[in-house]
Amino acid sequence: MMKFELGRCLLQERLNESDMTLEELSRQLRYKPERILDYMDNKRVMPLKTAISIANSVGCNVQDLYDLKPID
């Protein structure tokens, strides 16, 4: 079993791939854009429930929202 540490948030890349804007995502999920920006700027870590909703909205896996760094 491998453990991981969360690296940089990759939500901007996932938004680019899905052709969705921050505003569209925030409207769809009913989150304030500032909250999503905090995730994107690594000021806050997404709670699992939020990450699942975001991943579903942009069409990716939850693991694709962050740069995952293996821990020895």
N, C-alpha and C positions, 0 to 999 in steps of 0.2 A: 504494500500500500504506500503510495507516494503522497506526501503533503505538499501543499502549494501556498504561496504567499501572493496576495493580490498586487500586481504592478499597476501600470498606467491604465486608466479607463479608455476603452476603445470605442465608446459609443459614437463619437463623431465619424469614425470610419464606417461603422455599421449604418449610420444614417445616410452617409454618402452612397453606400452600396445599394440601399433600399430606395434612393431618390426621395426620401422623406426629410422634411425640415424639422428643426427643433420645435417650431410653432405647431406644426401638424401633430407631432408626437405628444406635445403637452396638451393640446386640445383633445386628442383622442383618449388620453389616459386621465384627463382632468387633473393634471399636475401643473403647478406654476412653472413657467420656463426657467425661472431662477433656480428652482430645485434641481431640475435636470442639468442646468449649467454647473451647479455645484458638483454633481457626479462627474461630469465631463472634465472639470478642472481639478478633479481629485481632492476636492474640499470635503466631500462626504462619500461614504461607501454606500452603495445601493443595498437596502435590505433585500433578502431573497425574494419576497413577494413582489417587490417593485422590479427587480431584475427579471423575474419570470414574465411579468406584464410587458416590460420594455422589449425583451427578446422576442416575445410573441408578436408584438407590433411591428418590429423591424425585420422579422423573418430570419432570426439567427438562434443559435443555442446560447444558453445563459453563459457558458464558459467563454463564448466569443466576445463578451462585453468587457473583459479585462485581460491584460497581459498577465498570464499566470506564470509565476516563477517557482520551479521545484525547490523544495527545501530538503537538504540532506538529513 
